[in-house]
Amino acid sequence: MSHSFDLRVYYEDTDLAGIVYYANYLKFIERARSEYVRTLGIDQTRLREEQGIVFAVRRVEADYLAPALFDDELTVVTEPVTVSGARIVLDQVVHRGEVRLFAAQVTLVALGRDGRPARLPAELRRQFRQSDETSR
């Protein structure tokens, strides 16, 4: 199951030339990941409070393909790649219409209260895997 998240580029997202500042793509894909997880029925606040588990970005591999500009309407598409005991890998692509502007593969890890890797609860793994299977 791929997930789409729409957004608009605001002045604050751009540099002096009106081009989206490179680091802001990371903010865009972060927002999209949060909404993706929410659509899976996962309440991240409750997960932290009840089980002490949070998601952290372990790795981002990013390609900047074309610039986004002030006032552009963009779509971030998020698709699961793999889910393991404590790790989730997602592909995320930012589009303007049919044009791919940015692509990233993001590795998330589950961390416990002590900041060390934690095993994802079986129900969460199932939700992510079900999403992964649906996207194929």
C-alpha positions in Angstrom: 0.0 0.0 0.0 1.5 3.3 -1.0 0.5 6.4 0.9 0.3 9.8 -0.6 0.7 13.1 1.2 0.1 16.4 -0.5 1.7 19.7 0.5 2.4 23.2 -0.9 5.8 24.9 -1.0 5.7 28.1 1.1 8.1 31.0 1.0 9.7 29.7 4.3 10.7 26.5 2.5 12.8 28.2 -0.2 16.1 30.0 -0.6 16.7 33.4 -2.1 16.2 32.0 -5.6 12.7 30.6 -4.7 14.0 27.0 -4.8 13.2 24.6 -2.0 16.2 24.4 0.4 17.6 20.9 0.3 17.1 20.1 4.0 13.4 20.9 3.7 12.8 17.7 1.6 13.7 15.8 4.8 10.9 17.7 6.6 8.5 17.0 3.8 9.2 13.2 3.9 9.1 13.2 7.7 5.5 14.7 7.7 4.5 12.1 5.1 6.0 9.2 7.2 4.0 10.5 10.2 0.8 10.5 8.2 1.6 7.1 6.7 2.1 5.5 10.2 -1.1 7.2 11.4 -3.1 5.6 8.5 -1.8 2.2 9.6 -3.6 2.9 12.9 -0.4 3.3 14.9 -0.6 6.0 17.6 3.0 7.0 18.1 2.3 8.9 21.3 0.5 6.0 22.9 3.3 3.6 21.7 5.9 5.8 23.5 3.8 6.2 26.7 2.6 2.6 27.0 5.5 0.6 25.6 8.4 3.1 25.7 9.0 2.6 21.9 9.8 5.4 19.5 11.0 5.4 15.9 14.3 7.0 14.9 15.8 7.6 11.5 18.9 5.4 11.3 19.8 6.1 7.6 18.7 8.2 4.7 19.9 7.7 1.2 18.6 10.7 -0.9 18.7 11.8 -4.5 17.8 15.4 -5.5 16.5 15.1 -9.0 14.9 18.4 -9.9 14.1 21.6 -7.9 10.8 22.4 -6.4 9.8 26.0 -6.4 7.8 28.4 -4.3 4.0 27.7 -4.5 4.5 24.3 -6.1 2.0 21.6 -5.1 3.8 18.5 -4.2 3.0 14.9 -3.4 5.1 12.6 -1.2 4.5 8.9 -1.9 5.7 6.5 0.8 6.0 2.7 0.3 7.3 0.1 2.6 10.2 -2.0 1.4 11.1 -4.3 4.4 10.1 -4.8 8.0 12.1 -6.8 10.4 12.2 -7.2 14.2 13.4 -3.6 15.0 13.8 -2.0 11.5 11.6 -0.6 8.9 12.8 0.5 5.4 10.6 2.9 3.4 11.0 4.4 -0.1 9.8 8.0 -0.4 9.4 10.0 -3.5 8.4 13.7 -3.9 6.6 14.5 -7.1 5.3 17.7 -8.7 2.6 16.3 -11.0 4.4 13.5 -12.9 7.9 14.9 -12.3 10.0 13.1 -9.7 11.9 15.8 -7.7 13.4 13.9 -4.8 13.8 10.2 -3.9 14.9 8.7 -0.6 15.2 5.4 1.1 14.8 5.8 4.8 15.7 3.2 7.5 13.8 3.6 10.8 14.7 1.7 13.9 12.7 1.1 17.0 14.3 2.4 20.2 13.3 1.7 23.8 13.3 4.0 26.8 17.0 3.4 27.3 17.7 4.6 23.7 18.8 1.1 22.6 17.3 -0.9 19.8 14.0 -2.5 20.8 11.9 -5.2 19.1 8.8 -3.9 17.4 5.6 -5.5 19.0 4.2 -8.2 16.8 1.1 -6.2 16.1 3.1 -3.3 14.7 5.2 -5.6 12.5 2.0 -7.2 11.2 0.5 -3.7 10.4 3.7 -2.7 8.5 4.0 -6.0 6.7 0.4 -6.0 5.7 1.0 -2.6 4.2 4.1 -3.9 2.5 2.2 -6.9 1.0 -0.6 -4.6 -0.2 1.9 -2.4 -2.1 3.2 -5.2 -4.2 
